[in-house]
Amino acid sequence: MANLVLAETTASVSELKKNPMGTVAAGEGAPVAILNRNAPAFYCVPAKAYEALMEKLEDMELNAIADARKEQPVIEVKLDEL
C-alpha cells in the first residue's frame, strides 16, 4: 500500500528518539515526516513553520468571514453614536 508523504525529508521514529534536534535540523526549516514501519506516523514541524501555518490558516478564516459579509448592507454610523 502506497503512502502519501507530504515532506521532502523523512526520518524514522528511532532516528527521532536518538537525535530529536538533529532530525528537526535535517528538514532545514521545513517539516520532517516521521515514519513508523515505512508509513508516515506524524510530521515534525519547526516552530517558525508552524507559526506561519497558523497565521495562514487564520487569514483564510478571516477571508471567509469577510466574503460571507460582503453582501450585507452598509450601515453608516457616526463616531458620537457609538
PATIKOL-823300 format. One record per residue: residue number from 1; y, x, z of N, C-alpha, C in turn; residue in one letter. Coordinates in steps of 0.001 Angstrom, whole numbers, plus 500000, padded with zeros to 6 digits. Atoms other than C-alpha are relative to their C-alpha. Last residue first. Layout:
! residues N
     i     n_c2     n_c1     n_c3    ca_c2    ca_c1    ca_c3     c_c2     c_c1     c_c3   aa
   NUM        Y        X        Z        Y        X        Z        Y        X        Z    A
...
! end
This chain:
! residues 82
     i     n_c2     n_c1     n_c3    ca_c2    ca_c1    ca_c3     c_c2     c_c1     c_c3   aa
    82   501227   499473   499424   554682   478994   519442   500226   500182   501457    L
    81   500917   501100   499731   557458   476729   518266   498699   500469   500654    E
    80   499560   500679   498780   560062   479488   518565   499055   498849   500392    D
    79   500384   499176   498872   558143   481542   515988   500376   499335   501323    L
    78   498943   499093   499623   558496   478763   513482   499579   500748   501252    K
    77   499489   500189   498648   555440   477222   511973   501105   501014   500248    V
    76   498895   499125   499619   554265   476748   508398   500457   499654   501396    E
    75   499127   500717   499071   550855   475239   507893   501070   500961   500455    I
    74   499126   499110   499235   549022   476463   504826   500898   499146   500880    V
    73   498552   500118   500217   546244   474162   503652   500772   500962   500906    P
    72   499361   500858   499005   542685   475467   503771   501498   499932   499743    Q
    71   499704   501304   500591   541235   476860   500537   500666   499047   500992    E
    70   498943   499872   501008   541417   480478   501743   500383   498677   499350    K
    69   498734   500629   499603   539538   479706   504959   501053   499984   498904    R
    68   500250   501385   499611   535977   480339   503798   501299   499265   500307    A
    67   500360   500758   501201   537071   483482   501938   499775   498530   500324    D
    66   498779   500166   500804   538840   484771   505054   499711   499181   498742    A
    65   499142   500966   499299   535733   484160   507191   501257   499724   499183    I
    64   500651   501301   500149   533503   485901   504626   500820   498915   500689    A
    63   499752   500477   501373   535950   488800   504451   499383   498626   499782    N
    62   498617   500459   500040   535826   489124   508254   500375   499492   498608    L
    61   499931   501251   499246   532024   489297   508153   501417   499424   499970    E
    60   500659   501022   500805   532095   491926   505392   500063   498635   500691    M
    59   499120   500320   501126   534643   493997   507316   499411   498889   499135    D
    58   498902   500805   499466   532475   493796   510447   500975   499591   498895    E
    57   500554   501316   499699   529463   495007   508471   501083   499071   500546    L
    56   500186   500673   501289   531478   497898   507046   499459   498583   500208    K
    55   498669   500344   500516   532653   498872   510517   499889   499234   498690    E
    54   499506   501117   499199   529079   498718   511853   501394   499548   499539    M
    53   500780   501176   500373   527821   500933   509013   500490   498763   500746    L
    52   499508   500403   501323   530607   503453   509608   499287   498731   499527    A
    51   498661   500555   499801   529695   503571   513317   500594   499512   498676    E
    50   500179   501316   499383   526021   504057   512443   501351   499316   500200    Y
    49   500507   500887   501044   526847   506908   510051   499820   498585   500537    A
    48   498909   500259   500957   529022   508583   512690   499558   499048   498899    K
    47   498967   500871   499432   526323   508180   515374   501099   499671   498992    A
    46   498972   499294   499221   523523   509685   513290   501126   499054   500411    P
    45   498688   500038   500636   520813   507216   512169   501014   500735   500874    V
    44   499172   499253   499053   517143   507775   512943   501362   500164   499316    C
    43   499055   499047   500572   515362   505125   510926   500827   500610   501118    Y
    42   498603   500282   499704   512251   503302   512071   500861   501065   499350    F
    41   500053   500732   498733   508488   503095   511565   501401   499588   500421    A
    40   498775   499976   499204   508410   504094   507889   499853   499123   501254    P
    39   499235   501225   500263   504784   504479   506769   501261   500039   500855    A
    38   499417   500001   501341   502983   507810   506443   500692   498694   499607    N
    37   501131   500146   500930   500923   507255   509593   500487   499767   498578    R
    36   501180   500076   499152   504146   506794   511562   498834   499675   499083    N
    35   501261   500551   500486   507185   507905   509623   498924   500026   501074    L
    34   501046   499486   499117   510720   508384   510857   498711   499282   499633    I
    33   501091   500954   499810   513186   507846   508016   498935   500664   500859    A
    32   501305   499365   500200   516230   510070   508504   498947   498934   500266    V
    31   501169   500431   499234   519698   508556   508105   498736   500768   499631    P
    30   500586   501231   500547   522515   510633   506595   498794   499602   500856    A
    29   499063   501110   499852   524712   513176   508344   499493   498670   499478    G
    28   498651   499577   500397   522820   516241   507106   500996   498839   500015    E
    27   499446   501032   500876   519447   514466   507444   501402   500310   499518    G
    26   500651   499885   501309   517858   517633   508794   500542   498978   499013    A
    25   499252   499033   500809   520401   517568   511640   499407   500138   498595    A
    24   498734   500642   500382   518808   514399   513049   500786   500919   499067    V
    23   500352   501073   500924   515380   516040   513000   501254   499288   499507    T
    22   500306   499359   501279   516761   519188   514566   499657   498977   498933    G
    21   498711   499659   500612   518310   517071   517318   499810   500710   498662    M
    20   499204   501166   500389   514970   515435   518091   501306   500353   499296    P
    19   498631   499531   500170   512849   518612   517999   500895   498848   499546    N
    18   499868   498549   499801   509244   518246   519101   501443   500461   499980    K
    17   500257   499676   498591   509308   514454   519545   500229   501482   500289    K
    16   498873   500523   499222   510942   513919   516143   499836   500352   501474    L
    15   498859   499110   500237   508388   516172   514475   501210   499563   500813    E
    14   500288   498733   499311   505569   514188   516090   501142   500994   499835    S
    13   499701   500251   498590   507107   510872   514966   499781   501286   500792    V
    12   501028   500728   499259   507012   512265   511448   500465   499769   501436    S
    11   500625   499174   498975   510067   513189   509439   498948   499149   500691    A
    10   501002   500622   499145   511727   511875   506303   499486   501008   501020    T
     9   500699   499082   499103   514891   512719   504412   499027   499217   500861    T
     8   500414   498837   500779   516236   510869   501369   499180   500976   500833    E
     7   499335   498770   499571   516313   507587   503221   499484   501146   499151    A
     6   498583   500071   500322   515427   503988   502391   500775   501190   500559    L
     5   499339   499106   499053   511660   504429   502265   501460   500094   499585    V
     4   498645   499656   500420   509927   501488   500589   500634   500843   501094    L
     3   498935   500347   499062   506234   501528   501403   501333   500443   499426    N
     2   498771   499209   500111   503349   501443   498957   501041   499489   500993    A
     1   498818   500848   500000   500000   500000   500000   501238   500889   500000    M
! end
